[in-house]
Structures are given as C-alpha cells and as structure tokens.
C-alpha cells in the first residue's frame, strides 16, 4: 500500500494526484495496443509515453507547496 501511496499522491503524501491516476489506464491501453494488437508504431508509442510523462511533470511543477 505504501508503494501505491507513493506513486499516486502529490508531494505532501496525502492528496491523490488525479493526473497520475488518470494516466494509468491510458498507459495500460497504449501498452496493450502496442504489444498485443501488433501495431509497430514506435514513434506514436514514444510520443504517447512522452505526452503522459510531460503532463505529470507539468502537474508536479504547478503544485503549490503546502505550508503547515
């Protein structure tokens, strides 16, 4: 459970990050289509993964630091 919490929460470790949660089924669908469905579109796959990581990075940069 600690691994899931670390992967899907924001910097404070309590608030769930909706971008990371939403990117999981998208990445799963992309992997399925790339591996099982037999599409060998390496460039499209790489662009999709890069877009997912870019959205996560943008969300991380836009987070406010929680002052306690």
PyMOL CGO cylinders between C-alpha atoms (Angstrom):
from pymol import cmd
from pymol.cgo import CYLINDER

trace = [
    CYLINDER, 0.00, 0.00, 0.00, 2.93, 2.33, 0.66, 0.3, 1, 1, 1, 1, 1, 1,
    CYLINDER, 2.93, 2.33, 0.66, 4.10, 1.91, -2.95, 0.3, 1, 1, 1, 1, 1, 1,
    CYLINDER, 4.10, 1.91, -2.95, 0.68, 2.85, -4.31, 0.3, 1, 1, 1, 1, 1, 1,
    CYLINDER, 0.68, 2.85, -4.31, 0.51, 5.84, -1.99, 0.3, 1, 1, 1, 1, 1, 1,
    CYLINDER, 0.51, 5.84, -1.99, 3.98, 6.99, -3.05, 0.3, 1, 1, 1, 1, 1, 1,
    CYLINDER, 3.98, 6.99, -3.05, 3.20, 6.60, -6.75, 0.3, 1, 1, 1, 1, 1, 1,
    CYLINDER, 3.20, 6.60, -6.75, -0.21, 8.29, -6.84, 0.3, 1, 1, 1, 1, 1, 1,
    CYLINDER, -0.21, 8.29, -6.84, -0.04, 11.10, -4.29, 0.3, 1, 1, 1, 1, 1, 1,
    CYLINDER, -0.04, 11.10, -4.29, 1.27, 14.62, -4.56, 0.3, 1, 1, 1, 1, 1, 1,
    CYLINDER, 1.27, 14.62, -4.56, 4.32, 15.95, -2.72, 0.3, 1, 1, 1, 1, 1, 1,
    CYLINDER, 4.32, 15.95, -2.72, 2.50, 16.10, 0.61, 0.3, 1, 1, 1, 1, 1, 1,
    CYLINDER, 2.50, 16.10, 0.61, 1.92, 12.33, 0.52, 0.3, 1, 1, 1, 1, 1, 1,
    CYLINDER, 1.92, 12.33, 0.52, -1.78, 12.71, 1.37, 0.3, 1, 1, 1, 1, 1, 1,
    CYLINDER, -1.78, 12.71, 1.37, -3.54, 14.34, -1.59, 0.3, 1, 1, 1, 1, 1, 1,
    CYLINDER, -3.54, 14.34, -1.59, -4.20, 11.99, -4.51, 0.3, 1, 1, 1, 1, 1, 1,
    CYLINDER, -4.20, 11.99, -4.51, -2.87, 13.24, -7.85, 0.3, 1, 1, 1, 1, 1, 1,
    CYLINDER, -2.87, 13.24, -7.85, -5.64, 12.89, -10.43, 0.3, 1, 1, 1, 1, 1, 1,
    CYLINDER, -5.64, 12.89, -10.43, -3.20, 13.20, -13.36, 0.3, 1, 1, 1, 1, 1, 1,
    CYLINDER, -3.20, 13.20, -13.36, -1.19, 10.18, -12.20, 0.3, 1, 1, 1, 1, 1, 1,
    CYLINDER, -1.19, 10.18, -12.20, -4.34, 8.17, -11.55, 0.3, 1, 1, 1, 1, 1, 1,
    CYLINDER, -4.34, 8.17, -11.55, -5.82, 9.08, -14.96, 0.3, 1, 1, 1, 1, 1, 1,
    CYLINDER, -5.82, 9.08, -14.96, -2.58, 8.26, -16.77, 0.3, 1, 1, 1, 1, 1, 1,
    CYLINDER, -2.58, 8.26, -16.77, -2.52, 4.65, -15.55, 0.3, 1, 1, 1, 1, 1, 1,
    CYLINDER, -2.52, 4.65, -15.55, -5.39, 3.31, -17.74, 0.3, 1, 1, 1, 1, 1, 1,
    CYLINDER, -5.39, 3.31, -17.74, -4.12, 5.38, -20.68, 0.3, 1, 1, 1, 1, 1, 1,
    CYLINDER, -4.12, 5.38, -20.68, -0.66, 3.86, -20.38, 0.3, 1, 1, 1, 1, 1, 1,
    CYLINDER, -0.66, 3.86, -20.38, -2.18, 0.39, -19.98, 0.3, 1, 1, 1, 1, 1, 1,
    CYLINDER, -2.18, 0.39, -19.98, -4.23, 0.82, -23.14, 0.3, 1, 1, 1, 1, 1, 1,
    CYLINDER, -4.23, 0.82, -23.14, -1.21, 2.04, -25.06, 0.3, 1, 1, 1, 1, 1, 1,
    CYLINDER, -1.21, 2.04, -25.06, 0.87, -0.93, -23.90, 0.3, 1, 1, 1, 1, 1, 1,
    CYLINDER, 0.87, -0.93, -23.90, -1.90, -3.35, -24.85, 0.3, 1, 1, 1, 1, 1, 1,
    CYLINDER, -1.90, -3.35, -24.85, -2.29, -1.88, -28.32, 0.3, 1, 1, 1, 1, 1, 1,
    CYLINDER, -2.29, -1.88, -28.32, 1.47, -1.82, -28.83, 0.3, 1, 1, 1, 1, 1, 1,
    CYLINDER, 1.47, -1.82, -28.83, 2.24, -5.35, -27.61, 0.3, 1, 1, 1, 1, 1, 1,
    CYLINDER, 2.24, -5.35, -27.61, -0.88, -7.44, -28.17, 0.3, 1, 1, 1, 1, 1, 1,
    CYLINDER, -0.88, -7.44, -28.17, -2.61, -5.77, -31.08, 0.3, 1, 1, 1, 1, 1, 1,
    CYLINDER, -2.61, -5.77, -31.08, 0.61, -5.85, -33.09, 0.3, 1, 1, 1, 1, 1, 1,
    CYLINDER, 0.61, -5.85, -33.09, 0.87, -2.25, -34.12, 0.3, 1, 1, 1, 1, 1, 1,
    CYLINDER, 0.87, -2.25, -34.12, 4.54, -1.49, -34.59, 0.3, 1, 1, 1, 1, 1, 1,
    CYLINDER, 4.54, -1.49, -34.59, 4.20, 2.28, -34.45, 0.3, 1, 1, 1, 1, 1, 1,
    CYLINDER, 4.20, 2.28, -34.45, 7.26, 3.02, -32.35, 0.3, 1, 1, 1, 1, 1, 1,
    CYLINDER, 7.26, 3.02, -32.35, 7.13, 6.75, -32.93, 0.3, 1, 1, 1, 1, 1, 1,
    CYLINDER, 7.13, 6.75, -32.93, 3.47, 7.02, -31.94, 0.3, 1, 1, 1, 1, 1, 1,
    CYLINDER, 3.47, 7.02, -31.94, 4.05, 4.92, -28.83, 0.3, 1, 1, 1, 1, 1, 1,
    CYLINDER, 4.05, 4.92, -28.83, 7.05, 7.03, -27.81, 0.3, 1, 1, 1, 1, 1, 1,
    CYLINDER, 7.05, 7.03, -27.81, 5.10, 10.25, -28.37, 0.3, 1, 1, 1, 1, 1, 1,
    CYLINDER, 5.10, 10.25, -28.37, 2.22, 8.94, -26.25, 0.3, 1, 1, 1, 1, 1, 1,
    CYLINDER, 2.22, 8.94, -26.25, 4.50, 7.96, -23.37, 0.3, 1, 1, 1, 1, 1, 1,
    CYLINDER, 4.50, 7.96, -23.37, 6.31, 11.30, -23.62, 0.3, 1, 1, 1, 1, 1, 1,
    CYLINDER, 6.31, 11.30, -23.62, 2.97, 13.13, -23.51, 0.3, 1, 1, 1, 1, 1, 1,
    CYLINDER, 2.97, 13.13, -23.51, 1.94, 11.23, -20.38, 0.3, 1, 1, 1, 1, 1, 1,
    CYLINDER, 1.94, 11.23, -20.38, 5.21, 11.98, -18.61, 0.3, 1, 1, 1, 1, 1, 1,
    CYLINDER, 5.21, 11.98, -18.61, 5.09, 15.61, -19.72, 0.3, 1, 1, 1, 1, 1, 1,
    CYLINDER, 5.09, 15.61, -19.72, 1.61, 16.04, -18.27, 0.3, 1, 1, 1, 1, 1, 1,
    CYLINDER, 1.61, 16.04, -18.27, 2.75, 14.50, -14.98, 0.3, 1, 1, 1, 1, 1, 1,
    CYLINDER, 2.75, 14.50, -14.98, 5.83, 16.77, -14.93, 0.3, 1, 1, 1, 1, 1, 1,
    CYLINDER, 5.83, 16.77, -14.93, 3.71, 19.84, -15.67, 0.3, 1, 1, 1, 1, 1, 1,
    CYLINDER, 3.71, 19.84, -15.67, 1.32, 18.91, -12.87, 0.3, 1, 1, 1, 1, 1, 1,
    CYLINDER, 1.32, 18.91, -12.87, 4.24, 18.46, -10.47, 0.3, 1, 1, 1, 1, 1, 1,
    CYLINDER, 4.24, 18.46, -10.47, 5.63, 21.89, -11.37, 0.3, 1, 1, 1, 1, 1, 1,
    CYLINDER, 5.63, 21.89, -11.37, 2.27, 23.55, -10.90, 0.3, 1, 1, 1, 1, 1, 1,
    CYLINDER, 2.27, 23.55, -10.90, 1.69, 22.14, -7.41, 0.3, 1, 1, 1, 1, 1, 1,
    CYLINDER, 1.69, 22.14, -7.41, 1.77, 24.57, -4.55, 0.3, 1, 1, 1, 1, 1, 1,
    CYLINDER, 1.77, 24.57, -4.55, 3.95, 23.81, -1.59, 0.3, 1, 1, 1, 1, 1, 1,
    CYLINDER, 3.95, 23.81, -1.59, 1.74, 23.11, 1.37, 0.3, 1, 1, 1, 1, 1, 1,
    CYLINDER, 1.74, 23.11, 1.37, 2.82, 25.32, 4.25, 0.3, 1, 1, 1, 1, 1, 1,
    CYLINDER, 2.82, 25.32, 4.25, 1.99, 23.97, 7.66, 0.3, 1, 1, 1, 1, 1, 1,
]
cmd.load_cgo(trace, "trace")
